[in-house]
Each structure stands twice: as structure tokens, then as C-alpha cells.
């Protein structure tokens, strides 16, 4: 028995000796050092390719303006673009656009032309167009169900609530998602005391968690442009470094479920900014990575920054009544500056839309940004094309 024990011990002794020899070798190697930021965020870069201004025009009796968001249909090679017309100039609607790229130089493709293919009126649950002043469409996203989800900011000063609704490609209402009560505007003596701020509701909308060829379930995300009325404070005011709310839904063909809510922290606005808000979010993978667009306007014109986000470690805030004061234990959505668009050397307009577009000649994905001209003759419907480099 003793001999068996002695023999069984010898391999372990050799293993220990081998480890002792390898330790100095391993510690002497230049192993790559990975920072916490590198573990959280993707290695992304953007190349500015071109700018295009869609001419002022009418299409089938509607003024083409207020273009607030866009989404790309890869199968049809079309873009669906929502107008934020409150049915003032024409019924609430979306346009179908065809963007043609000039790839003469495959390393630097440019937008050559943008043609309007069609316009589609969206309808209420009873199949009628939205009444004048009764809706404010802002976000749009194409789903794997071959439908469009559209968000509305609501009209807070009329106590018209924000919404996220699903429509077929003919504009017919299909369903509405549940919106928590805290988002519903309430007035007291003509003053907002609860809910989304005036013109500060669901400006952004994106779908995520979509596997190729799959239709269920997928995820939908929307966020407020600024803090809810009851979340605003002197330290985190609306139009300032506000604490916005971000909603996460799970969607399948027959059901929808509100999964969670997170805190999105706005950056401090530039000096002299009159308006400052989150205008768009975009899911770029299935791992909880997004892009966000923050836009300011003031004495220096429009200032826009693009951030990469990671929501994986963000705290679920669904049970937190308001965001005023200290929030111990709450981890907000993590952010990293990706691009300051004011460094591009072009005059920026009111950028509010963002989507991943067609594949470029070199195999990379395109990123397309869009501005809302507010139906103002001094502003423009501006499209900006980027190459997005990295794993997306």
C-alpha cells in the first residue's frame, strides 16, 4: 500500500515542478492588458462619407418635411421615413424612399440621389387618420413581422399621452404597447405635474435582439427625449443633464411584455444651449450595445454628439417613483463618446434619425443620419452617410 501511494504521488510532484518552471515564463510575457472599458464597449469607428440635402417638395399632396426618423428594409432596399407632422399640414404619415449610392470610388461611396417612392397615412384603432393636433410621430422601426413600430411623443399640454404602436405597411393600426402610468401627462392648474415633458416624449425607437430569419421574440427599446416632469430637478433639469427613462419590451406576433426600465444620463449641454435632448437610439447587436444621438441647439446652432451605449449592467428602475436626488445603488446605462459631429466640417441641422443602412462595397455597414427641418424653409432635410467599422 505504501508503494502505491508513493507511485501515485510522483506525477503530482512532476506537475508541481512543471508549473514552477512555467510561472516565470508566463509572467515574463507581454500579455495584452484589457481595460474595463474595452470589455464593456465594442471597438467601433465611423468614417464620414457624404452629405445630401433632399430638396423641398410636395409629394402626392403632402409637404415632404418634418422627417424625424428612418428605418431600413434590407430585403426591399428601401427606407421608411416618418414625418412628425401632427396632422397639421397633412395626415400623419410615413414615406418610402430609395437611396442610390455612387460607388465610383468603392472606398468612398456617396449618396447620389434620394427618390420618394410612396407616402402612407397611418390610422387609429378605428381605421381613421389621426385628427389634427392629436399625434406627434417621432420614431420608426421595421420589425421581422413585416410591420412598422411608430412612437409618438404625445402632446403633453393637451394631456394626450405618448405611445408606441404597430402598423402594417399600409399604415393600418395593429396594436398598442402598454405605457406605464408615470409617462402619462397630467396637468394641474395648467401646469404639468407628471409624465413626459412638452415635446420631450418618445423621440427615439429601435428594435434589437433579432436573429437572421427569426421573428420571435425580438426586443423593442424607446426612451424619452428628456426627463419626465416628476424626475426633473434643479440639478438634473429638462433641457439639461437630465435623467431620462429608457423602456425595454419583448415582442412576439401575439404578445408584448414590458421587460425593464433603465436610467439614461444625458450629458451636460453646451453653454448657451436652449434645447438639449436624446433624439435617437439604435441597437447595433444582440449583446446590449447601442448608439445614441444627443442634439443641442442654441447660439452656436446645432451641436450633435454620437455615443456608444452598453445596457448590460444598468439597474432596472421600474420600481423607482422618481429620479430626484441621490439614487444609491442605481447603475445608469454606460456611455462612451463615439463622434462629435461638429468636427466633420459641415453645417449640421436638426439631426433626429439614425439607422443602419445597406452594405457598402467593402463589406462594411453604412450608418445613415437624418435631420428634421421642422417644416421651416430655413432648415433642411439633411442625410449624412457614414461607414461603420467594427463588429456589428
C-alpha positions in Angstrom: 0.0 0.0 0.0 2.8 2.4 0.8 4.4 1.8 -2.5 1.2 2.5 -4.4 0.9 5.8 -2.5 4.4 6.7 -3.4 3.9 5.9 -7.0 0.7 7.9 -7.2 2.4 10.9 -5.7 5.2 11.1 -8.2 3.1 12.5 -11.2 1.8 15.3 -8.9 5.4 16.2 -8.0 6.2 16.4 -11.7 3.2 18.6 -12.3 4.2 21.0 -9.5 7.7 21.2 -10.9 6.4 22.0 -14.3 4.2 24.8 -13.0 7.1 26.2 -11.1 9.1 26.3 -14.3 6.3 27.9 -16.4 5.3 30.7 -13.9 8.4 32.8 -14.6 7.9 32.3 -18.3 4.3 33.3 -18.2 4.8 36.3 -16.0 7.7 37.4 -18.2 5.5 37.5 -21.4 3.9 40.7 -22.6 0.3 39.6 -22.2 -2.3 42.1 -23.6 -3.9 44.3 -20.9 -7.6 44.7 -21.4 -9.3 47.7 -19.7 -12.8 47.6 -18.2 -13.9 50.0 -21.0 -12.7 47.6 -23.7 -14.6 44.8 -22.1 -17.8 46.8 -22.0 -17.8 48.6 -25.3 -17.2 47.5 -28.9 -14.3 48.7 -30.9 -16.2 50.9 -33.4 -15.1 53.7 -35.7 -17.0 55.9 -38.1 -15.9 57.3 -41.5 -17.8 60.3 -42.8 -18.7 59.6 -46.5 -21.1 62.2 -47.7 -24.0 64.7 -47.0 -27.1 65.0 -49.1 -29.9 67.6 -48.9 -33.3 66.4 -50.0 -34.9 69.3 -52.0 -38.0 71.0 -50.6 -41.0 69.5 -52.4 -44.5 68.2 -52.2 -45.4 64.5 -52.9 -49.0 63.4 -53.6 -50.4 66.5 -51.9 -48.2 66.3 -48.8 -45.3 68.6 -47.9 -42.2 66.5 -47.5 -40.8 67.7 -44.2 -40.5 67.1 -40.5 -38.6 63.9 -41.3 -37.9 62.7 -37.8 -36.7 59.0 -38.1 -35.9 56.3 -40.6 -35.5 52.6 -40.8 -34.0 50.4 -43.5 -35.7 47.5 -45.2 -32.8 45.3 -46.4 -35.0 42.9 -48.5 -36.6 45.7 -50.5 -33.6 48.1 -50.3 -36.0 50.8 -49.1 -36.1 53.3 -46.3 -39.3 54.1 -44.3 -39.2 57.7 -43.0 -41.8 59.1 -40.6 -42.9 62.7 -40.7 -43.5 64.4 -37.3 -46.4 66.3 -38.8 -49.1 66.5 -36.1 -51.6 66.1 -38.9 -51.4 69.9 -39.2 -50.3 70.0 -42.9 -51.4 66.6 -44.0 -52.5 63.4 -42.2 -49.9 61.7 -40.0 -47.8 59.6 -42.4 -44.6 57.9 -43.4 -42.7 58.0 -46.7 -40.9 55.2 -48.6 -37.5 56.4 -50.0 -35.0 54.9 -52.3 -31.4 56.0 -51.7 -28.9 55.4 -54.6 -25.2 55.4 -53.8 -22.5 56.4 -56.2 -19.8 53.8 -55.7 -17.4 55.0 -58.5 -14.8 55.1 -55.7 -15.6 51.9 -53.7 -13.6 53.2 -50.8 -15.6 56.4 -50.6 -19.2 55.8 -51.8 -21.6 58.8 -51.7 -25.3 59.4 -51.7 -26.1 60.1 -55.4 -29.9 60.5 -55.3 -32.8 60.1 -53.0 -36.2 59.4 -54.6 -39.6 59.3 -52.8 -41.4 56.2 -53.8 -44.7 56.5 -51.8 -46.5 58.1 -48.9 -48.7 56.2 -46.4 -51.2 57.6 -43.9 -51.2 55.9 -40.5 -54.5 55.2 -38.9 -56.0 55.0 -35.4 -57.5 51.8 -34.0 -60.8 52.6 -35.7 -59.1 52.8 -39.1 -59.3 56.6 -39.4 -56.5 59.1 -39.9 -55.3 60.9 -36.8 -57.1 64.2 -36.1 -55.3 67.4 -36.4 -53.1 68.1 -33.4 -53.8 64.7 -32.0 -50.5 62.9 -32.6 -46.7 63.6 -32.9 -45.0 60.7 -34.6 -41.2 60.7 -33.9 -39.7 57.2 -34.1 -40.0 54.3 -36.6 -38.6 50.8 -36.8 -39.2 47.9 -39.2 -39.9 44.6 -37.5 -39.3 41.0 -38.6 -43.2 40.7 -38.7 -43.1 42.9 -41.8 -44.7 45.7 -39.8 -43.6 49.1 -38.6 -43.5 50.3 -35.0 -44.0 54.0 -34.6 -43.6 56.1 -31.5 -45.4 59.4 -30.7 -44.2 62.0 -28.2 -47.8 62.7 -27.3 -48.9 66.3 -26.7 -48.4 66.9 -23.1 -50.1 70.3 -22.8 -53.3 68.6 -24.1 -52.8 65.6 -21.9 -52.5 63.4 -25.0 -50.3 60.5 -23.9 -47.2 59.2 -25.8 -47.5 55.8 -27.5 -45.7 53.0 -29.2 -47.9 51.3 -31.8 -47.6 48.7 -34.5 -48.8 49.3 -38.0 -48.8 47.2 -41.2 -47.0 48.5 -44.3 -50.3 50.0 -45.5 -50.4 52.2 -42.3 -53.2 50.3 -40.6 -53.1 50.1 -36.8 -52.4 46.6 -35.4 -51.7 47.0 -31.7 -50.5 49.4 -29.0 -47.9 48.6 -26.4 -48.5 49.2 -22.7 -47.1 52.6 -21.5 -46.5 52.9 -17.7 -48.8 55.4 -15.9 -45.8 57.6 -14.9 -45.3 58.6 -18.5 -48.9 59.8 -19.0 -49.1 63.7 -18.8 -51.2 65.3 -16.1 -52.0 69.0 -15.7 -52.8 70.9 -12.6 -53.9 74.5 -13.0 -52.5 74.4 -16.5 -49.1 73.1 -15.3 -47.6 69.7 -16.0 -47.1 67.8 -12.7 -46.5 64.3 -14.2 -45.5 62.5 -17.4 -43.5 63.3 -20.4 -42.5 67.0 -20.9 -43.9 69.1 -23.6 -42.4 67.9 -26.9 -40.0 65.7 -24.9 -41.5 62.3 -25.1 -40.7 59.2 -27.1 -38.4 60.8 -29.7 -36.4 57.6 -30.2 -37.2 54.0 -31.1 -35.2 50.9 -32.1 -35.6 47.1 -32.4 -32.9 44.7 -31.2 -32.3 41.0 -30.4 -33.3 40.0 -33.9 -31.7 36.8 -35.2 -31.5 36.3 -39.0 -34.6 34.6 -40.2 -36.3 34.7 -36.8 -39.5 36.6 -36.0 -40.0 35.8 -32.3 -39.3 37.1 -29.8 -37.5 40.3 -30.5 -36.8 43.4 -28.4 -38.1 47.0 -28.7 -36.5 50.0 -27.0 -37.7 53.5 -26.6 -36.5 56.4 -24.5 -37.7 59.9 -23.5 -36.1 62.9 -25.1 -35.6 64.4 -21.6 -36.6 63.7 -18.0 -40.2 63.1 -17.0 -41.8 66.0 -15.3 -41.6 64.4 -11.9 -38.0 63.3 -12.5 -36.7 66.8 -13.3 -34.8 68.9 -10.6 -32.6 71.9 -10.4 -29.6 69.5 -10.6 -31.0 67.5 -13.5 -33.4 69.7 -15.3 -35.2 69.1 -18.6 -33.1 70.6 -21.4 -30.0 69.9 -19.2 -28.1 67.0 -17.9 -31.4 65.2 -17.4 -32.1 61.7 -16.2 -34.1 60.2 -19.0 -36.1 56.9 -18.8 -35.4 54.0 -21.2 -38.0 51.3 -21.8 -37.3 47.7 -22.9 -40.1 45.4 -24.4 -40.1 41.8 -25.5 -42.3 41.3 -28.6 -43.7 38.3 -30.4 -46.5 38.1 -33.0 -49.3 37.9 -30.4 -47.9 39.3 -27.2 -45.8 42.2 -25.8 -44.2 42.5 -22.4 -42.5 45.4 -20.7 -39.3 43.8 -19.5 -37.5 46.6 -17.7 -36.7 50.3 -17.5 -33.3 52.0 -17.1 -31.8 55.4 -16.5 -30.2 57.1 -19.4 -27.9 60.0 -18.3 -27.8 63.0 -20.6 -24.5 64.8 -21.0 -24.2 68.4 -19.8 -25.4 70.7 -22.6 -23.0 73.1 -24.3 -23.0 76.6 -23.0 -25.9 78.7 -24.3 -28.0 75.7 -25.4 -31.7 76.4 -25.5 -32.7 72.8 -26.4 -30.9 69.6 -25.4 -32.2 66.1 -25.8 -31.9 62.5 -26.8 -33.2 62.3 -30.3 -32.5 58.7 -31.4 -31.2 55.3 -30.2 -30.1 52.4 -32.4 -29.5 48.7 -31.5 -26.3 47.5 -33.2 -26.0 43.9 -32.0 -27.7 41.3 -29.8 -25.4 41.9 -26.9 -26.9 45.1 -25.4 -24.8 47.6 -27.5 -26.5 50.7 -28.9 -25.7 54.1 -30.5 -27.4 57.2 -29.2 -27.8 60.7 -30.7 -27.8 63.8 -28.4 -28.7 67.1 -30.1 -28.4 70.6 -28.8 -29.5 74.0 -30.2 -28.5 77.5 -29.1 -26.5 80.5 -30.0 -23.9 78.2 -31.8 -26.5 76.5 -33.9 -26.9 72.7 -33.8 -24.4 70.6 -31.9 -24.7 66.9 -32.1 -22.8 64.0 -30.5 -23.0 60.3 -31.1 -22.4 57.8 -28.2 -21.9 54.1 -27.9 -24.0 52.5 -25.1 -23.9 49.4 -23.1 -27.1 48.5 -21.1 -26.0 45.1 -19.7 -25.2 46.3 -16.2 -27.8 49.0 -15.9 -30.2 48.8 -13.0 -33.9 48.1 -13.5 -35.6 51.3 -12.3 -39.2 50.3 -12.9 -39.9 50.5 -9.1 -38.3 53.9 -8.6 -41.0 56.5 -8.3 -38.9 59.5 -9.3 -35.2 60.3 -10.2 -34.8 63.3 -8.0 -31.9 63.5 -5.5 -29.3 60.8 -4.9 -30.0 57.3 -6.4 -27.8 55.0 -4.3 -27.3 51.6 -5.9 -28.6 52.7 -9.4 -26.2 52.0 -12.2 -27.2 54.0 -15.3 -26.7 53.0 -18.9 -23.0 53.2 -19.7 -21.9 55.6 -22.4 -18.8 56.4 -24.4 -18.4 59.2 -26.9 -18.0 57.8 -30.4 -18.1 61.0 -32.5 -18.6 64.8 -32.1 -20.3 65.6 -35.4 -19.4 69.2 -35.2 -15.8 68.1 -36.1 -17.0 66.9 -39.6 -16.6 70.4 -41.1 -20.2 70.6 -42.4 -23.1 72.6 -41.2 -25.4 70.4 -39.1 -29.2 70.7 -39.0 -31.7 69.2 -36.6 -30.5 65.6 -36.6 -33.1 63.3 -35.2 -33.0 60.0 -37.2 -30.4 57.2 -37.4 -30.4 53.7 -38.9 -28.0 51.0 -40.2 -28.3 51.1 -44.0 -27.1 48.9 -46.9 -23.8 47.1 -47.0 -21.1 49.1 -48.6 -18.8 47.8 -51.4 -16.0 47.0 -48.9 -18.4 44.8 -46.9 -18.9 47.2 -44.0 -22.3 48.5 -42.9 -23.5 52.0 -43.6 -25.0 54.3 -41.0 -27.4 57.0 -42.1 -28.4 60.0 -40.1 -31.4 62.3 -40.9 -32.5 65.8 -39.9 -35.9 67.2 -39.2 -36.5 70.5 -40.9 -39.5 71.4 -38.7 -41.3 72.5 -42.0 -39.0 75.6 -41.7 -37.8 77.0 -45.1 -34.5 78.0 -43.5 -33.8 74.4 -42.4 -33.1 71.3 -44.4 -33.8 67.6 -44.8 -30.2 66.5 -44.3 -29.0 63.0 -44.8 -25.5 62.1 -43.6 -23.8 58.8 -44.7 -21.1 57.0 -42.6 -19.1 53.8 -42.8 -19.4 52.0 -39.5 -16.3 49.9 -38.9 -16.2 47.2 -36.2 -18.1 44.1 -35.2 -21.8 44.9 -35.7 
